[in-house]
Amino acid sequence: MKKTQATLRRKANTGLAVLYTAFELSNTKWKLAFSNGDKTRQVTVVARGLSQLQREIGKAKKRFRMPEKVRIVSCYEAGRDGFWLHRYLTTHGIANLVVDSSSIEVNRRKRRAKSDRIDAGTLLRMLMRYRAGEKKLWSVVRVPTREQEDAKHIHRELETLNKERTSHRSRIRAFLIQNGIQITNPSRLNFLNTLVSLRTWDGQALSWDLKARVVREYERLRVVEEQIKALHKEQEQRVKTADSSSLCKVAALKKLHGIGPRSSWVFAMEFFGWRKFDNRREVAGAAGLTPTPYTSGRTRREQGISKAGNRRIRTMAVEMSWCWLRFQPRSKLSRWFNKRFANGGSRMRRIGIVAMARRLLIDLWRYLEHGTVPEGARLTSLA
């Protein structure tokens, strides 16, 4: 009788069976953890070995006596591998989750054991809890499409090139100042002609090796500046055509006085162009501008903003808030800041500008989604 009941239960649950899979990724090896909700199995495969991955999934089905077309649910931590594995898994009918690694629970002991096997098991257990209904267990990353991910390359490359340009300029200045020579702008086109006439503190010409090194550094600087110029032209050309919703949002943001082509591009491609927000709290949370209060018993203190969101948008929002105060002084947001923080010290103004950055992002979201121009803001005729 008991055997018959167990068989009936097994047959009734066949359609609801789920194979849980967790990936612990590294550069050379992947640790895979499988479970049917009762038993677990862990194996190691070669990193990016997709054929071996499929074989291990098949072995797990046989090991747990599951049907060939069983539903598979998987997860892995967001990291250097990006989203290509997610796209591969979803193409093969696997429901995959990319998880924010900073939201994963860890043991709070001073010393805790850590290995790929332990981490894979932790991910597997949390995946089963998440599927059971604990939706706030961790943070799931929203995966962009290939086109949306590709659109981020231009401004991120510009970010890297600007840092390289600063490094080359600083290095040239450092070489010369070691010999008592100070220059203001090593990016000038006639810099090499000026270099010939430079003299050290005692009136001597620059040594041969020093001059050759400065010339090579200047040539690298010119290459970087030409690439920056080419990328800026590429941005301008794409905004003129505006053949996608993201580019249309770039053009719309440029109409607000004080928001230029570079900042509007970052806002659209990193944030508003592909993310969909349901309310203002989601906007602030995605930028990491939400407060983190610490309240326990009689202890009450504010720990500052969470910084759990997009760091580029958070940085840009703070920079644009200072520009907003300058170019939109009659707007409601600027008047609010001036009334509450302008008369305080520098620390109060720094605190206030972060609060203003949060409000500015929310106003920009309402402007792009609903066409509501921020109250008191001035539009420019230059698009």
C-alpha positions in Angstrom: 0.0 0.0 0.0 2.8 2.4 0.9 4.7 1.6 -2.3 1.6 2.3 -4.3 1.1 5.7 -2.6 4.7 6.7 -3.1 4.5 5.7 -6.8 1.3 7.8 -7.2 2.9 10.8 -5.5 6.0 10.5 -7.7 3.8 10.4 -10.9 1.7 13.3 -9.7 4.8 15.4 -9.1 6.6 14.5 -12.4 5.2 17.6 -14.1 6.2 19.8 -11.3 9.7 18.5 -10.9 12.6 21.0 -11.2 16.3 20.5 -11.6 18.1 23.2 -9.6 21.6 24.2 -10.9 24.1 26.7 -9.4 27.3 27.8 -11.1 30.4 28.9 -9.2 32.5 30.5 -12.0 36.2 31.0 -12.2 38.8 31.5 -14.9 39.9 27.9 -15.2 37.2 25.7 -13.6 33.4 25.8 -13.0 31.9 24.2 -10.0 28.3 23.0 -10.7 25.8 22.1 -8.0 22.6 20.1 -8.8 19.6 19.3 -6.8 16.1 17.9 -7.2 15.0 19.5 -4.0 16.0 16.5 -1.9 19.4 15.2 -3.0 22.4 17.2 -4.2 25.4 16.6 -6.5 28.4 18.6 -7.3 30.8 18.3 -10.2 33.7 20.3 -11.7 33.9 21.2 -15.4 36.4 23.1 -17.5 35.5 26.8 -17.7 33.4 27.6 -20.7 33.2 23.9 -21.6 29.7 24.0 -22.9 29.6 20.5 -24.3 30.8 19.1 -20.9 28.2 21.3 -19.2 25.4 19.7 -21.3 26.7 16.2 -20.5 26.7 16.9 -16.7 23.2 18.2 -16.9 22.2 15.0 -18.6 24.0 12.9 -15.9 22.2 14.9 -13.2 18.8 14.1 -14.7 19.7 10.4 -14.7 21.1 10.5 -11.2 17.9 12.0 -9.8 15.7 9.9 -12.1 14.1 12.9 -13.7 12.5 13.0 -17.2 14.5 14.4 -20.1 12.3 17.5 -20.5 12.3 18.4 -16.8 12.3 22.1 -16.1 15.8 23.5 -15.2 16.4 26.5 -13.1 19.9 27.9 -12.6 21.8 30.9 -11.2 25.3 32.4 -11.1 26.9 35.5 -9.6 27.3 38.6 -11.8 31.0 39.1 -12.5 33.7 39.1 -15.2 31.9 36.5 -17.4 29.1 39.0 -18.0 25.9 37.8 -19.5 26.9 35.5 -22.4 26.3 32.4 -20.2 22.9 33.7 -19.3 22.0 34.1 -23.0 23.4 30.6 -23.7 21.3 29.0 -20.9 18.1 30.8 -21.9 18.6 29.8 -25.5 18.6 26.2 -24.4 15.4 26.6 -22.4 17.0 27.0 -18.9 15.5 29.6 -16.7 18.5 31.4 -15.4 19.1 34.1 -12.8 22.1 36.4 -12.6 22.5 37.4 -9.0 24.2 40.5 -7.5 27.1 39.0 -5.5 27.0 41.7 -2.8 23.4 40.6 -1.9 24.4 37.0 -1.1 24.2 35.9 2.5 27.5 35.1 4.3 28.5 33.8 7.7 29.2 36.7 10.0 31.9 34.9 12.0 35.3 36.4 12.1 36.8 33.4 10.3 34.6 31.4 7.9 35.4 28.6 5.5 35.3 29.5 1.9 35.8 27.3 -1.2 34.1 26.9 -4.6 32.3 23.8 -3.3 30.9 25.8 -0.3 29.9 28.7 -2.4 28.2 26.5 -5.0 26.2 24.8 -2.3 25.2 28.2 -0.8 24.0 29.4 -4.2 22.1 26.2 -4.7 20.3 26.4 -1.4 19.4 30.1 -1.9 18.1 29.4 -5.4 15.7 26.8 -4.0 14.6 29.2 -1.3 14.1 31.9 -3.9 12.0 29.6 -6.0 10.0 28.7 -2.9 8.9 32.3 -2.5 11.6 34.2 -0.7 11.8 36.9 -3.4 13.7 39.4 -1.1 16.4 36.8 -0.4 18.9 38.4 -2.9 19.0 40.9 -5.7 18.5 39.6 -9.2 20.3 41.6 -12.0 18.3 42.8 -14.9 20.1 41.5 -18.0 20.3 43.9 -21.0 19.9 42.8 -24.5 23.0 42.5 -26.8 22.2 45.9 -28.4 21.7 47.6 -25.0 24.9 46.2 -23.7 26.8 47.2 -26.9 25.5 50.8 -26.6 27.5 51.2 -23.4 30.9 50.8 -25.0 31.4 54.3 -26.4 31.0 56.3 -23.2 32.8 53.7 -21.1 35.7 53.8 -23.6 35.7 57.6 -23.3 35.9 57.2 -19.6 39.0 55.1 -20.0 40.6 57.4 -22.6 40.1 60.5 -20.4 42.0 58.8 -17.6 44.7 57.8 -20.0 44.9 61.4 -21.3 45.3 62.7 -17.8 48.0 60.2 -17.1 50.0 61.2 -20.2 49.7 64.9 -19.4 50.7 64.4 -15.8 53.7 62.3 -16.8 55.0 64.9 -19.3 54.7 67.6 -16.7 56.5 65.4 -14.1 59.4 64.8 -16.5 59.9 68.5 -17.1 59.4 69.7 -13.6 62.1 67.4 -12.4 64.4 69.7 -14.4 62.9 73.0 -13.2 60.6 73.5 -16.2 56.9 74.0 -15.8 54.4 73.9 -18.7 50.6 74.4 -18.6 49.2 72.4 -21.5 51.3 69.6 -23.1 48.4 68.9 -25.5 49.1 71.8 -27.7 49.9 71.1 -31.3 53.1 73.1 -31.3 54.4 71.4 -28.1 57.2 69.6 -29.9 58.5 73.0 -31.3 58.3 74.4 -27.8 60.2 71.4 -26.4 63.3 72.2 -28.5 63.6 75.7 -27.0 63.1 74.6 -23.4 66.0 75.0 -21.0 66.7 73.5 -17.6 67.2 75.6 -14.4 70.9 76.2 -15.3 70.2 77.2 -19.0 71.2 73.9 -20.6 69.1 72.1 -23.3 67.2 68.9 -22.3 69.2 65.7 -22.4 68.8 63.5 -25.4 67.1 60.5 -23.6 64.8 62.8 -21.6 63.7 64.6 -24.8 63.1 61.3 -26.6 61.0 60.0 -23.8 58.9 63.2 -23.6 58.3 63.0 -27.4 57.2 59.4 -27.2 54.8 60.2 -24.4 53.5 63.2 -26.4 52.9 60.9 -29.4 50.8 58.5 -27.2 48.9 61.5 -25.9 48.0 62.6 -29.4 46.8 59.1 -30.3 44.5 59.2 -27.2 43.2 62.7 -28.0 42.4 61.7 -31.6 40.5 58.7 -30.4 38.5 60.9 -28.0 37.7 63.3 -30.8 36.5 60.5 -33.0 34.3 59.0 -30.4 32.7 62.4 -29.7 31.9 62.8 -33.4 30.4 59.3 -33.4 28.1 60.3 -30.5 27.0 63.5 -32.2 26.3 61.6 -35.5 24.2 58.9 -33.8 22.2 61.5 -31.8 21.4 63.3 -35.1 20.0 60.1 -36.6 18.2 59.0 -33.4 17.2 55.6 -34.7 16.5 54.0 -31.3 14.6 54.9 -28.1 17.8 55.4 -26.2 19.1 58.0 -28.7 15.8 59.7 -28.6 16.1 60.0 -24.8 19.6 61.5 -25.3 18.1 64.2 -27.5 15.3 64.8 -25.0 17.8 65.3 -22.1 19.9 67.7 -24.1 16.9 70.0 -24.3 17.2 70.7 -20.6 19.4 73.7 -20.0 22.5 72.6 -18.1 22.6 69.0 -19.3 25.1 68.5 -22.1 25.7 65.8 -24.8 28.1 63.8 -22.7 26.0 63.6 -19.5 22.8 63.0 -21.4 24.5 60.1 -23.3 25.6 58.5 -20.0 22.1 58.9 -18.4 20.4 57.3 -21.4 22.7 54.5 -22.2 23.5 53.5 -18.6 20.2 54.1 -17.0 17.1 55.4 -18.6 17.5 54.0 -22.1 17.1 50.3 -21.1 15.9 50.2 -17.5 12.2 50.3 -16.8 11.2 51.8 -13.4 7.8 51.5 -11.8 8.3 54.2 -9.1 10.7 56.8 -7.7 12.1 54.3 -5.1 13.3 52.0 -7.9 15.0 54.9 -9.6 16.9 55.9 -6.4 17.7 52.3 -5.5 19.1 51.5 -8.9 21.5 54.4 -8.5 22.5 53.5 -5.0 21.1 56.8 -3.6 18.8 55.3 -1.0 19.4 55.9 2.7 20.6 53.1 5.0 19.3 53.7 8.6 20.7 51.7 11.5 18.0 51.3 14.1 18.3 48.8 16.9 16.9 49.3 20.4 17.9 52.8 21.4 20.5 53.1 18.7 19.5 55.2 15.8 21.9 56.6 13.2 22.1 57.1 9.5 24.9 55.2 7.7 24.7 57.3 4.5 23.5 56.2 1.0 23.6 52.5 0.1 26.0 52.9 -3.0 24.6 49.5 -4.2 23.6 50.8 -7.6 25.2 52.0 -10.8 28.3 54.0 -9.7 28.6 55.9 -13.1 25.1 57.2 -12.7 25.6 58.1 -9.1 28.7 60.1 -9.9 27.1 61.7 -12.9 24.0 62.6 -10.9 26.1 64.4 -8.3 28.1 66.3 -10.9 24.9 67.3 -12.8 23.4 68.5 -9.5 26.1 71.1 -9.2 25.5 72.1 -12.8 21.8 72.3 -12.2 22.3 74.8 -9.4 24.3 77.0 -11.8 22.2 76.7 -15.0 18.7 76.2 -13.5 18.8 78.6 -10.5 15.0 79.3 -10.7 13.9 75.7 -10.7 12.0 74.2 -7.8 14.9 71.8 -7.1 17.5 74.6 -6.9 15.3 76.7 -4.7 14.8 73.7 -2.4 18.6 73.2 -2.1 19.4 76.8 -1.5 16.7 77.2 1.2 17.8 74.1 3.1 21.6 73.6 2.5 23.1 76.7 0.9 23.6 78.6 4.2 25.2 75.7 5.9 28.9 74.8 5.9 30.7 72.8 3.2 29.8 69.5 4.8 26.1 70.4 4.8 26.3 71.3 1.1 28.0 68.0 0.3 25.2 66.1 2.1 22.6 68.2 0.4 24.0 67.7 -3.1 23.6 64.0 -2.7 20.0 64.4 -1.7 19.5 66.8 -4.7 21.1 64.2 -7.0 18.4 61.7 -5.9 15.6 64.2 -6.6 17.2 65.2 -9.9 17.3 61.6 -11.1 13.6 61.1 -10.2 12.7 64.4 -12.1 14.6 63.2 -15.2 12.8 59.9 -15.1 9.4 61.6 -14.9 10.5 63.9 -17.7 11.5 61.0 -20.0 8.7 58.7 -19.2 5.8 61.1 -18.8 7.0 64.3 -20.5 6.8 66.2 -17.2 9.4 69.0 -17.3 10.9 69.6 -13.9 9.1 72.5 -12.2 10.7 75.9 -13.0 13.3 74.3 -15.3 14.4 76.1 -18.5 14.5 74.3 -21.9 17.0 75.2 -24.5 16.4 75.5 -28.2 19.6 73.6 -28.9 18.9 69.8 -29.2 
